[in-house]
Amino acid sequence: MLYLLKKVRKTHMYSVVGCDRCQTVWIVEMRPKTVKCPRCSKRHNFEKLRKFAEVEDMEIAREVRTRLLSSKIEKSNGEKNLKKGK
Ligand SMILES: [Zn+2]
């Protein structure tokens, strides 16, 4: 009976999520009940997790993650990134 669900979503779902404790961003596949932060090992309730994007394509999820991470680095290391010509 659970097979009916496959009709609705035949591709995998990827969520780009953020940890509220260590601010890391990572990609979670599908929709687990709980996920563990790869960096600080905090266990999160997936429903309550901060989600930056929910996509069906891993490539897009990776791109979102990369952008989020790079914008964070720019913010925290603003002075080091003078290349941007502020
Ligand atoms: Zn964390």
PDB file of the backbone (N, CA, C, O) and the ligand in Angstrom, with CONECT records:
HET     ZN  A 101       1
ATOM      1  N   MET A   1       0.818  -1.211   0.000  1.00  0.00           N
ATOM      2  CA  MET A   1       0.000   0.000   0.000  1.00  0.00           C
ATOM      3  C   MET A   1       0.848   1.255   0.000  1.00  0.00           C
ATOM      4  O   MET A   1       0.463   2.292  -0.540  1.00  0.00           O
ATOM      5  N   LEU A   2       1.991   1.137   0.609  1.00  0.00           N
ATOM      6  CA  LEU A   2       2.895   2.285   0.648  1.00  0.00           C
ATOM      7  C   LEU A   2       3.453   2.610  -0.732  1.00  0.00           C
ATOM      8  O   LEU A   2       3.992   3.693  -0.959  1.00  0.00           O
ATOM      9  N   TYR A   3       3.319   1.679  -1.623  1.00  0.00           N
ATOM     10  CA  TYR A   3       3.844   1.907  -2.967  1.00  0.00           C
ATOM     11  C   TYR A   3       3.159   3.058  -3.672  1.00  0.00           C
ATOM     12  O   TYR A   3       3.705   3.647  -4.605  1.00  0.00           O
ATOM     13  N   LEU A   4       1.984   3.365  -3.227  1.00  0.00           N
ATOM     14  CA  LEU A   4       1.251   4.483  -3.836  1.00  0.00           C
ATOM     15  C   LEU A   4       2.042   5.784  -3.744  1.00  0.00           C
ATOM     16  O   LEU A   4       1.936   6.650  -4.613  1.00  0.00           O
ATOM     17  N   LEU A   5       2.817   5.909  -2.707  1.00  0.00           N
ATOM     18  CA  LEU A   5       3.596   7.122  -2.515  1.00  0.00           C
ATOM     19  C   LEU A   5       4.599   7.345  -3.642  1.00  0.00           C
ATOM     20  O   LEU A   5       4.960   8.479  -3.957  1.00  0.00           O
ATOM     21  N   LYS A   6       5.026   6.276  -4.223  1.00  0.00           N
ATOM     22  CA  LYS A   6       6.024   6.391  -5.282  1.00  0.00           C
ATOM     23  C   LYS A   6       5.463   7.099  -6.509  1.00  0.00           C
ATOM     24  O   LYS A   6       6.198   7.720  -7.276  1.00  0.00           O
ATOM     25  N   LYS A   7       4.190   6.996  -6.674  1.00  0.00           N
ATOM     26  CA  LYS A   7       3.565   7.666  -7.809  1.00  0.00           C
ATOM     27  C   LYS A   7       3.673   9.184  -7.655  1.00  0.00           C
ATOM     28  O   LYS A   7       3.918   9.918  -8.612  1.00  0.00           O
ATOM     29  N   VAL A   8       3.483   9.613  -6.434  1.00  0.00           N
ATOM     30  CA  VAL A   8       3.499  11.041  -6.178  1.00  0.00           C
ATOM     31  C   VAL A   8       4.899  11.613  -6.399  1.00  0.00           C
ATOM     32  O   VAL A   8       5.065  12.666  -7.015  1.00  0.00           O
ATOM     33  N   ARG A   9       5.874  10.917  -5.897  1.00  0.00           N
ATOM     34  CA  ARG A   9       7.224  11.460  -5.980  1.00  0.00           C
ATOM     35  C   ARG A   9       8.185  10.374  -6.413  1.00  0.00           C
ATOM     36  O   ARG A   9       8.679   9.599  -5.594  1.00  0.00           O
ATOM     37  N   LYS A  10       8.439  10.325  -7.673  1.00  0.00           N
ATOM     38  CA  LYS A  10       9.291   9.255  -8.159  1.00  0.00           C
ATOM     39  C   LYS A  10      10.772   9.602  -8.047  1.00  0.00           C
ATOM     40  O   LYS A  10      11.637   8.727  -8.067  1.00  0.00           O
ATOM     41  N   THR A  11      11.038  10.883  -7.930  1.00  0.00           N
ATOM     42  CA  THR A  11      12.436  11.254  -7.774  1.00  0.00           C
ATOM     43  C   THR A  11      12.726  11.548  -6.310  1.00  0.00           C
ATOM     44  O   THR A  11      11.816  11.739  -5.504  1.00  0.00           O
ATOM     45  N   HIS A  12      13.956  11.579  -5.999  1.00  0.00           N
ATOM     46  CA  HIS A  12      14.344  11.878  -4.626  1.00  0.00           C
ATOM     47  C   HIS A  12      14.170  13.354  -4.342  1.00  0.00           C
ATOM     48  O   HIS A  12      14.212  14.206  -5.230  1.00  0.00           O
ATOM     49  N   MET A  13      13.976  13.609  -3.090  1.00  0.00           N
ATOM     50  CA  MET A  13      13.839  14.986  -2.658  1.00  0.00           C
ATOM     51  C   MET A  13      15.051  15.350  -1.804  1.00  0.00           C
ATOM     52  O   MET A  13      15.453  14.603  -0.913  1.00  0.00           O
ATOM     53  N   TYR A  14      15.603  16.483  -2.091  1.00  0.00           N
ATOM     54  CA  TYR A  14      16.754  16.927  -1.317  1.00  0.00           C
ATOM     55  C   TYR A  14      16.433  18.251  -0.639  1.00  0.00           C
ATOM     56  O   TYR A  14      15.853  19.154  -1.242  1.00  0.00           O
ATOM     57  N   SER A  15      16.814  18.344   0.600  1.00  0.00           N
ATOM     58  CA  SER A  15      16.604  19.581   1.327  1.00  0.00           C
ATOM     59  C   SER A  15      17.959  20.140   1.752  1.00  0.00           C
ATOM     60  O   SER A  15      18.834  19.425   2.241  1.00  0.00           O
ATOM     61  N   VAL A  16      18.093  21.440   1.545  1.00  0.00           N
ATOM     62  CA  VAL A  16      19.293  22.103   2.023  1.00  0.00           C
ATOM     63  C   VAL A  16      18.929  22.700   3.373  1.00  0.00           C
ATOM     64  O   VAL A  16      18.086  23.593   3.461  1.00  0.00           O
ATOM     65  N   VAL A  17      19.561  22.208   4.410  1.00  0.00           N
ATOM     66  CA  VAL A  17      19.171  22.594   5.765  1.00  0.00           C
ATOM     67  C   VAL A  17      20.340  23.224   6.521  1.00  0.00           C
ATOM     68  O   VAL A  17      21.508  23.031   6.184  1.00  0.00           O
ATOM     69  N   GLY A  18      19.982  23.974   7.543  1.00  0.00           N
ATOM     70  CA  GLY A  18      21.012  24.641   8.326  1.00  0.00           C
ATOM     71  C   GLY A  18      20.900  24.292   9.798  1.00  0.00           C
ATOM     72  O   GLY A  18      19.801  24.144  10.333  1.00  0.00           O
ATOM     73  N   CYS A  19      22.034  24.165  10.436  1.00  0.00           N
ATOM     74  CA  CYS A  19      22.071  23.864  11.863  1.00  0.00           C
ATOM     75  C   CYS A  19      22.047  25.165  12.657  1.00  0.00           C
ATOM     76  O   CYS A  19      22.819  26.085  12.385  1.00  0.00           O
ATOM     77  N   ASP A  20      21.157  25.232  13.638  1.00  0.00           N
ATOM     78  CA  ASP A  20      21.062  26.473  14.415  1.00  0.00           C
ATOM     79  C   ASP A  20      22.158  26.571  15.475  1.00  0.00           C
ATOM     80  O   ASP A  20      22.348  27.621  16.088  1.00  0.00           O
ATOM     81  N   ARG A  21      22.861  25.491  15.681  1.00  0.00           N
ATOM     82  CA  ARG A  21      23.914  25.529  16.685  1.00  0.00           C
ATOM     83  C   ARG A  21      25.264  25.926  16.092  1.00  0.00           C
ATOM     84  O   ARG A  21      25.936  26.816  16.612  1.00  0.00           O
ATOM     85  N   CYS A  22      25.656  25.268  15.009  1.00  0.00           N
ATOM     86  CA  CYS A  22      26.982  25.561  14.452  1.00  0.00           C
ATOM     87  C   CYS A  22      26.912  26.270  13.102  1.00  0.00           C
ATOM     88  O   CYS A  22      27.939  26.582  12.500  1.00  0.00           O
ATOM     89  N   GLN A  23      25.700  26.519  12.638  1.00  0.00           N
ATOM     90  CA  GLN A  23      25.482  27.289  11.402  1.00  0.00           C
ATOM     91  C   GLN A  23      25.960  26.583  10.135  1.00  0.00           C
ATOM     92  O   GLN A  23      26.075  27.210   9.082  1.00  0.00           O
ATOM     93  N   THR A  24      26.232  25.310  10.229  1.00  0.00           N
ATOM     94  CA  THR A  24      26.662  24.633   9.017  1.00  0.00           C
ATOM     95  C   THR A  24      25.454  24.357   8.122  1.00  0.00           C
ATOM     96  O   THR A  24      24.314  24.328   8.586  1.00  0.00           O
ATOM     97  N   VAL A  25      25.720  24.160   6.857  1.00  0.00           N
ATOM     98  CA  VAL A  25      24.657  23.884   5.903  1.00  0.00           C
ATOM     99  C   VAL A  25      24.973  22.569   5.219  1.00  0.00           C
ATOM    100  O   VAL A  25      26.094  22.348   4.761  1.00  0.00           O
ATOM    101  N   TRP A  26      23.981  21.700   5.153  1.00  0.00           N
ATOM    102  CA  TRP A  26      24.207  20.430   4.476  1.00  0.00           C
ATOM    103  C   TRP A  26      22.941  19.953   3.793  1.00  0.00           C
ATOM    104  O   TRP A  26      21.870  20.540   3.941  1.00  0.00           O
ATOM    105  N   ILE A  27      23.090  18.882   3.047  1.00  0.00           N
ATOM    106  CA  ILE A  27      21.976  18.382   2.237  1.00  0.00           C
ATOM    107  C   ILE A  27      21.423  17.104   2.845  1.00  0.00           C
ATOM    108  O   ILE A  27      22.166  16.173   3.156  1.00  0.00           O
ATOM    109  N   VAL A  28      20.111  17.075   3.007  1.00  0.00           N
ATOM    110  CA  VAL A  28      19.445  15.894   3.547  1.00  0.00           C
ATOM    111  C   VAL A  28      18.601  15.282   2.437  1.00  0.00           C
ATOM    112  O   VAL A  28      17.856  15.972   1.742  1.00  0.00           O
ATOM    113  N   GLU A  29      18.736  13.983   2.291  1.00  0.00           N
ATOM    114  CA  GLU A  29      17.993  13.286   1.267  1.00  0.00           C
ATOM    115  C   GLU A  29      16.670  12.812   1.840  1.00  0.00           C
ATOM    116  O   GLU A  29      16.598  12.326   2.968  1.00  0.00           O
ATOM    117  N   MET A  30      15.631  12.961   1.043  1.00  0.00           N
ATOM    118  CA  MET A  30      14.296  12.553   1.469  1.00  0.00           C
ATOM    119  C   MET A  30      13.863  13.325   2.725  1.00  0.00           C
ATOM    120  O   MET A  30      14.336  14.430   2.989  1.00  0.00           O
ATOM    121  N   ARG A  31      12.968  12.721   3.473  1.00  0.00           N
ATOM    122  CA  ARG A  31      12.447  13.417   4.643  1.00  0.00           C
ATOM    123  C   ARG A  31      12.492  12.530   5.874  1.00  0.00           C
ATOM    124  O   ARG A  31      11.475  11.960   6.269  1.00  0.00           O
ATOM    125  N   PRO A  32      13.622  12.414   6.458  1.00  0.00           N
ATOM    126  CA  PRO A  32      13.728  11.584   7.663  1.00  0.00           C
ATOM    127  C   PRO A  32      13.063  12.274   8.845  1.00  0.00           C
ATOM    128  O   PRO A  32      12.788  13.474   8.801  1.00  0.00           O
ATOM    129  N   LYS A  33      12.815  11.530   9.870  1.00  0.00           N
ATOM    130  CA  LYS A  33      12.203  12.131  11.065  1.00  0.00           C
ATOM    131  C   LYS A  33      13.193  13.028  11.772  1.00  0.00           C
ATOM    132  O   LYS A  33      12.884  14.152  12.167  1.00  0.00           O
ATOM    133  N   THR A  34      14.391  12.497  11.919  1.00  0.00           N
ATOM    134  CA  THR A  34      15.437  13.286  12.555  1.00  0.00           C
ATOM    135  C   THR A  34      16.710  13.202  11.720  1.00  0.00           C
ATOM    136  O   THR A  34      16.963  12.214  11.032  1.00  0.00           O
ATOM    137  N   VAL A  35      17.492  14.254  11.801  1.00  0.00           N
ATOM    138  CA  VAL A  35      18.776  14.258  11.110  1.00  0.00           C
ATOM    139  C   VAL A  35      19.850  14.746  12.074  1.00  0.00           C
ATOM    140  O   VAL A  35      19.599  15.545  12.977  1.00  0.00           O
ATOM    141  N   LYS A  36      21.034  14.240  11.849  1.00  0.00           N
ATOM    142  CA  LYS A  36      22.139  14.612  12.721  1.00  0.00           C
ATOM    143  C   LYS A  36      23.057  15.574  11.979  1.00  0.00           C
ATOM    144  O   LYS A  36      23.433  15.333  10.832  1.00  0.00           O
ATOM    145  N   CYS A  37      23.407  16.650  12.638  1.00  0.00           N
ATOM    146  CA  CYS A  37      24.312  17.610  12.022  1.00  0.00           C
ATOM    147  C   CYS A  37      25.674  16.959  11.802  1.00  0.00           C
ATOM    148  O   CYS A  37      26.250  16.393  12.730  1.00  0.00           O
ATOM    149  N   PRO A  38      26.192  17.040  10.569  1.00  0.00           N
ATOM    150  CA  PRO A  38      27.485  16.398  10.282  1.00  0.00           C
ATOM    151  C   PRO A  38      28.649  17.085  10.988  1.00  0.00           C
ATOM    152  O   PRO A  38      29.732  16.514  11.121  1.00  0.00           O
ATOM    153  N   ARG A  39      28.419  18.291  11.429  1.00  0.00           N
ATOM    154  CA  ARG A  39      29.527  19.033  12.035  1.00  0.00           C
ATOM    155  C   ARG A  39      29.537  18.944  13.561  1.00  0.00           C
ATOM    156  O   ARG A  39      30.556  18.596  14.158  1.00  0.00           O
ATOM    157  N   CYS A  40      28.406  19.258  14.187  1.00  0.00           N
ATOM    158  CA  CYS A  40      28.420  19.267  15.661  1.00  0.00           C
ATOM    159  C   CYS A  40      27.636  18.100  16.246  1.00  0.00           C
ATOM    160  O   CYS A  40      27.527  17.962  17.464  1.00  0.00           O
ATOM    161  N   SER A  41      27.085  17.254  15.360  1.00  0.00           N
ATOM    162  CA  SER A  41      26.381  16.045  15.802  1.00  0.00           C
ATOM    163  C   SER A  41      25.097  16.303  16.574  1.00  0.00           C
ATOM    164  O   SER A  41      24.577  15.403  17.234  1.00  0.00           O
ATOM    165  N   LYS A  42      24.592  17.504  16.497  1.00  0.00           N
ATOM    166  CA  LYS A  42      23.328  17.773  17.151  1.00  0.00           C
ATOM    167  C   LYS A  42      22.208  17.077  16.379  1.00  0.00           C
ATOM    168  O   LYS A  42      22.185  17.095  15.149  1.00  0.00           O
ATOM    169  N   ARG A  43      21.287  16.468  17.111  1.00  0.00           N
ATOM    170  CA  ARG A  43      20.175  15.796  16.451  1.00  0.00           C
ATOM    171  C   ARG A  43      19.020  16.779  16.296  1.00  0.00           C
ATOM    172  O   ARG A  43      18.594  17.420  17.257  1.00  0.00           O
ATOM    173  N   HIS A  44      18.529  16.884  15.076  1.00  0.00           N
ATOM    174  CA  HIS A  44      17.452  17.819  14.788  1.00  0.00           C
ATOM    175  C   HIS A  44      16.185  17.085  14.389  1.00  0.00           C
ATOM    176  O   HIS A  44      16.222  16.022  13.770  1.00  0.00           O
ATOM    177  N   ASN A  45      15.087  17.673  14.756  1.00  0.00           N
ATOM    178  CA  ASN A  45      13.813  17.216  14.237  1.00  0.00           C
ATOM    179  C   ASN A  45      13.692  17.822  12.837  1.00  0.00           C
ATOM    180  O   ASN A  45      13.706  19.043  12.681  1.00  0.00           O
ATOM    181  N   PHE A  46      13.575  16.979  11.841  1.00  0.00           N
ATOM    182  CA  PHE A  46      13.595  17.470  10.462  1.00  0.00           C
ATOM    183  C   PHE A  46      12.539  18.540  10.199  1.00  0.00           C
ATOM    184  O   PHE A  46      12.790  19.512   9.486  1.00  0.00           O
ATOM    185  N   GLU A  47      11.381  18.355  10.769  1.00  0.00           N
ATOM    186  CA  GLU A  47      10.287  19.312  10.582  1.00  0.00           C
ATOM    187  C   GLU A  47      10.656  20.712  11.061  1.00  0.00           C
ATOM    188  O   GLU A  47      10.247  21.718  10.481  1.00  0.00           O
ATOM    189  N   LYS A  48      11.430  20.747  12.124  1.00  0.00           N
ATOM    190  CA  LYS A  48      11.752  22.040  12.730  1.00  0.00           C
ATOM    191  C   LYS A  48      13.039  22.644  12.197  1.00  0.00           C
ATOM    192  O   LYS A  48      13.397  23.776  12.523  1.00  0.00           O
ATOM    193  N   LEU A  49      13.708  21.885  11.393  1.00  0.00           N
ATOM    194  CA  LEU A  49      14.988  22.339  10.868  1.00  0.00           C
ATOM    195  C   LEU A  49      14.804  23.509   9.902  1.00  0.00           C
ATOM    196  O   LEU A  49      13.804  23.600   9.189  1.00  0.00           O
ATOM    197  N   ARG A  50      15.780  24.385   9.898  1.00  0.00           N
ATOM    198  CA  ARG A  50      15.725  25.500   8.964  1.00  0.00           C
ATOM    199  C   ARG A  50      16.032  24.987   7.562  1.00  0.00           C
ATOM    200  O   ARG A  50      17.074  24.370   7.338  1.00  0.00           O
ATOM    201  N   LYS A  51      15.137  25.238   6.630  1.00  0.00           N
ATOM    202  CA  LYS A  51      15.345  24.744   5.273  1.00  0.00           C
ATOM    203  C   LYS A  51      15.540  25.916   4.307  1.00  0.00           C
ATOM    204  O   LYS A  51      14.722  26.832   4.230  1.00  0.00           O
ATOM    205  N   PHE A  52      16.617  25.849   3.600  1.00  0.00           N
ATOM    206  CA  PHE A  52      16.913  26.911   2.638  1.00  0.00           C
ATOM    207  C   PHE A  52      16.335  26.588   1.275  1.00  0.00           C
ATOM    208  O   PHE A  52      15.990  27.482   0.503  1.00  0.00           O
ATOM    209  N   ALA A  53      16.236  25.316   0.994  1.00  0.00           N
ATOM    210  CA  ALA A  53      15.700  24.921  -0.305  1.00  0.00           C
ATOM    211  C   ALA A  53      15.241  23.473  -0.253  1.00  0.00           C
ATOM    212  O   ALA A  53      15.775  22.660   0.501  1.00  0.00           O
ATOM    213  N   GLU A  54      14.248  23.169  -1.063  1.00  0.00           N
ATOM    214  CA  GLU A  54      13.808  21.788  -1.210  1.00  0.00           C
ATOM    215  C   GLU A  54      13.684  21.519  -2.693  1.00  0.00           C
ATOM    216  O   GLU A  54      12.801  22.052  -3.365  1.00  0.00           O
ATOM    217  N   VAL A  55      14.566  20.697  -3.189  1.00  0.00           N
ATOM    218  CA  VAL A  55      14.611  20.466  -4.628  1.00  0.00           C
ATOM    219  C   VAL A  55      14.661  18.977  -4.936  1.00  0.00           C
ATOM    220  O   VAL A  55      14.889  18.148  -4.055  1.00  0.00           O
ATOM    221  N   GLU A  56      14.446  18.661  -6.196  1.00  0.00           N
ATOM    222  CA  GLU A  56      14.475  17.259  -6.586  1.00  0.00           C
ATOM    223  C   GLU A  56      15.796  16.889  -7.234  1.00  0.00           C
ATOM    224  O   GLU A  56      16.047  15.724  -7.542  1.00  0.00           O
ATOM    225  N   ASP A  57      16.624  17.875  -7.435  1.00  0.00           N
ATOM    226  CA  ASP A  57      17.864  17.647  -8.148  1.00  0.00           C
ATOM    227  C   ASP A  57      19.059  17.873  -7.225  1.00  0.00           C
ATOM    228  O   ASP A  57      19.227  18.955  -6.663  1.00  0.00           O
ATOM    229  N   MET A  58      19.862  16.867  -7.081  1.00  0.00           N
ATOM    230  CA  MET A  58      21.028  16.950  -6.207  1.00  0.00           C
ATOM    231  C   MET A  58      21.962  18.078  -6.637  1.00  0.00           C
ATOM    232  O   MET A  58      22.552  18.759  -5.798  1.00  0.00           O
ATOM    233  N   GLU A  59      22.091  18.270  -7.937  1.00  0.00           N
ATOM    234  CA  GLU A  59      22.971  19.322  -8.440  1.00  0.00           C
ATOM    235  C   GLU A  59      22.523  20.693  -7.952  1.00  0.00           C
ATOM    236  O   GLU A  59      23.337  21.523  -7.547  1.00  0.00           O
ATOM    237  N   ILE A  60      21.232  20.911  -7.997  1.00  0.00           N
ATOM    238  CA  ILE A  60      20.697  22.199  -7.555  1.00  0.00           C
ATOM    239  C   ILE A  60      20.902  22.353  -6.060  1.00  0.00           C
ATOM    240  O   ILE A  60      21.271  23.424  -5.579  1.00  0.00           O
ATOM    241  N   ALA A  61      20.661  21.286  -5.339  1.00  0.00           N
ATOM    242  CA  ALA A  61      20.857  21.330  -3.886  1.00  0.00           C
ATOM    243  C   ALA A  61      22.303  21.688  -3.562  1.00  0.00           C
ATOM    244  O   ALA A  61      22.569  22.473  -2.652  1.00  0.00           O
ATOM    245  N   ARG A  62      23.223  21.111  -4.306  1.00  0.00           N
ATOM    246  CA  ARG A  62      24.640  21.402  -4.085  1.00  0.00           C
ATOM    247  C   ARG A  62      24.952  22.858  -4.380  1.00  0.00           C
ATOM    248  O   ARG A  62      25.732  23.500  -3.677  1.00  0.00           O
ATOM    249  N   GLU A  63      24.334  23.357  -5.420  1.00  0.00           N
ATOM    250  CA  GLU A  63      24.602  24.740  -5.800  1.00  0.00           C
ATOM    251  C   GLU A  63      24.084  25.696  -4.730  1.00  0.00           C
ATOM    252  O   GLU A  63      24.755  26.661  -4.364  1.00  0.00           O
ATOM    253  N   VAL A  64      22.893  25.417  -4.238  1.00  0.00           N
ATOM    254  CA  VAL A  64      22.322  26.253  -3.182  1.00  0.00           C
ATOM    255  C   VAL A  64      23.232  26.235  -1.967  1.00  0.00           C
ATOM    256  O   VAL A  64      23.505  27.271  -1.361  1.00  0.00           O
ATOM    257  N   ARG A  65      23.692  25.053  -1.623  1.00  0.00           N
ATOM    258  CA  ARG A  65      24.556  24.908  -0.457  1.00  0.00           C
ATOM    259  C   ARG A  65      25.852  25.695  -0.650  1.00  0.00           C
ATOM    260  O   ARG A  65      26.304  26.408   0.247  1.00  0.00           O
ATOM    261  N   THR A  66      26.432  25.551  -1.826  1.00  0.00           N
ATOM    262  CA  THR A  66      27.681  26.265  -2.113  1.00  0.00           C
ATOM    263  C   THR A  66      27.486  27.767  -1.997  1.00  0.00           C
ATOM    264  O   THR A  66      28.322  28.476  -1.437  1.00  0.00           O
ATOM    265  N   ARG A  67      26.370  28.240  -2.533  1.00  0.00           N
ATOM    266  CA  ARG A  67      26.110  29.679  -2.469  1.00  0.00           C
ATOM    267  C   ARG A  67      25.921  30.153  -1.048  1.00  0.00           C
ATOM    268  O   ARG A  67      26.432  31.203  -0.658  1.00  0.00           O
ATOM    269  N   LEU A  68      25.189  29.381  -0.279  1.00  0.00           N
ATOM    270  CA  LEU A  68      24.958  29.745   1.120  1.00  0.00           C
ATOM    271  C   LEU A  68      26.274  29.794   1.878  1.00  0.00           C
ATOM    272  O   LEU A  68      26.534  30.717   2.650  1.00  0.00           O
ATOM    273  N   LEU A  69      27.092  28.789   1.643  1.00  0.00           N
ATOM    274  CA  LEU A  69      28.367  28.734   2.354  1.00  0.00           C
ATOM    275  C   LEU A  69      29.272  29.881   1.945  1.00  0.00           C
ATOM    276  O   LEU A  69      29.936  30.479   2.791  1.00  0.00           O
ATOM    277  N   SER A  70      29.306  30.191   0.667  1.00  0.00           N
ATOM    278  CA  SER A  70      30.201  31.247   0.238  1.00  0.00           C
ATOM    279  C   SER A  70      29.715  32.613   0.709  1.00  0.00           C
ATOM    280  O   SER A  70      30.523  33.493   1.007  1.00  0.00           O
ATOM    281  N   SER A  71      28.410  32.790   0.776  1.00  0.00           N
ATOM    282  CA  SER A  71      27.921  34.085   1.261  1.00  0.00           C
ATOM    283  C   SER A  71      28.188  34.231   2.749  1.00  0.00           C
ATOM    284  O   SER A  71      28.391  35.337   3.251  1.00  0.00           O
ATOM    285  N   LYS A  72      28.185  33.111   3.441  1.00  0.00           N
ATOM    286  CA  LYS A  72      28.498  33.154   4.866  1.00  0.00           C
ATOM    287  C   LYS A  72      29.955  33.504   5.096  1.00  0.00           C
ATOM    288  O   LYS A  72      30.292  34.281   5.990  1.00  0.00           O
ATOM    289  N   ILE A  73      30.811  32.918   4.275  1.00  0.00           N
ATOM    290  CA  ILE A  73      32.241  33.180   4.410  1.00  0.00           C
ATOM    291  C   ILE A  73      32.516  34.657   4.122  1.00  0.00           C
ATOM    292  O   ILE A  73      33.325  35.298   4.793  1.00  0.00           O
ATOM    293  N   GLU A  74      31.831  35.173   3.119  1.00  0.00           N
ATOM    294  CA  GLU A  74      32.023  36.583   2.793  1.00  0.00           C
ATOM    295  C   GLU A  74      31.636  37.473   3.961  1.00  0.00           C
ATOM    296  O   GLU A  74      32.300  38.465   4.262  1.00  0.00           O
ATOM    297  N   LYS A  75      30.555  37.096   4.602  1.00  0.00           N
ATOM    298  CA  LYS A  75      30.100  37.899   5.727  1.00  0.00           C
ATOM    299  C   LYS A  75      31.074  37.840   6.897  1.00  0.00           C
ATOM    300  O   LYS A  75      31.440  38.868   7.465  1.00  0.00           O
ATOM    301  N   SER A  76      31.485  36.639   7.245  1.00  0.00           N
ATOM    302  CA  SER A  76      32.333  36.511   8.425  1.00  0.00           C
ATOM    303  C   SER A  76      33.772  36.937   8.163  1.00  0.00           C
ATOM    304  O   SER A  76      34.470  37.386   9.072  1.00  0.00           O
ATOM    305  N   ASN A  77      34.212  36.794   6.912  1.00  0.00           N
ATOM    306  CA  ASN A  77      35.581  37.199   6.604  1.00  0.00           C
ATOM    307  C   ASN A  77      35.586  38.404   5.673  1.00  0.00           C
ATOM    308  O   ASN A  77      36.425  38.502   4.778  1.00  0.00           O
ATOM    309  N   GLY A  78      34.671  39.292   5.882  1.00  0.00           N
ATOM    310  CA  GLY A  78      34.523  40.447   4.997  1.00  0.00           C
ATOM    311  C   GLY A  78      35.823  41.183   4.726  1.00  0.00           C
ATOM    312  O   GLY A  78      36.093  41.593   3.597  1.00  0.00           O
ATOM    313  N   GLU A  79      36.602  41.344   5.739  1.00  0.00           N
ATOM    314  CA  GLU A  79      37.824  42.126   5.566  1.00  0.00           C
ATOM    315  C   GLU A  79      38.868  41.409   4.729  1.00  0.00           C
ATOM    316  O   GLU A  79      39.698  42.031   4.065  1.00  0.00           O
ATOM    317  N   LYS A  80      38.804  40.075   4.777  1.00  0.00           N
ATOM    318  CA  LYS A  80      39.800  39.316   4.021  1.00  0.00           C
ATOM    319  C   LYS A  80      39.463  39.280   2.538  1.00  0.00           C
ATOM    320  O   LYS A  80      40.345  39.116   1.696  1.00  0.00           O
ATOM    321  N   ASN A  81      38.200  39.430   2.230  1.00  0.00           N
ATOM    322  CA  ASN A  81      37.796  39.326   0.836  1.00  0.00           C
ATOM    323  C   ASN A  81      37.716  40.678   0.151  1.00  0.00           C
ATOM    324  O   ASN A  81      36.648  41.089  -0.302  1.00  0.00           O
ATOM    325  N   LEU A  82      38.814  41.350   0.077  1.00  0.00           N
ATOM    326  CA  LEU A  82      38.811  42.675  -0.535  1.00  0.00           C
ATOM    327  C   LEU A  82      38.817  42.589  -2.051  1.00  0.00           C
ATOM    328  O   LEU A  82      38.671  43.594  -2.746  1.00  0.00           O
ATOM    329  N   LYS A  83      38.987  41.386  -2.546  1.00  0.00           N
ATOM    330  CA  LYS A  83      38.971  41.180  -3.995  1.00  0.00           C
ATOM    331  C   LYS A  83      37.696  41.715  -4.628  1.00  0.00           C
ATOM    332  O   LYS A  83      37.698  42.248  -5.737  1.00  0.00           O
ATOM    333  N   LYS A  84      36.626  41.557  -3.894  1.00  0.00           N
ATOM    334  CA  LYS A  84      35.320  41.931  -4.439  1.00  0.00           C
ATOM    335  C   LYS A  84      35.209  43.418  -4.756  1.00  0.00           C
ATOM    336  O   LYS A  84      34.246  43.845  -5.394  1.00  0.00           O
ATOM    337  N   GLY A  85      36.148  44.177  -4.334  1.00  0.00           N
ATOM    338  CA  GLY A  85      36.180  45.600  -4.660  1.00  0.00           C
ATOM    339  C   GLY A  85      35.051  46.368  -4.036  1.00  0.00           C
ATOM    340  O   GLY A  85      34.206  46.941  -4.723  1.00  0.00           O
ATOM    341  N   LYS A  86      35.049  46.371  -2.750  1.00  0.00           N
ATOM    342  CA  LYS A  86      33.959  47.057  -2.023  1.00  0.00           C
ATOM    343  C   LYS A  86      34.164  48.563  -2.054  1.00  0.00           C
ATOM    344  O   LYS A  86      33.356  49.307  -1.500  1.00  0.00           O
TER     345      LYS A  86
HETATM  346 ZN    ZN A 101      25.572  21.679  13.872  1.00  0.00          ZN2+
END
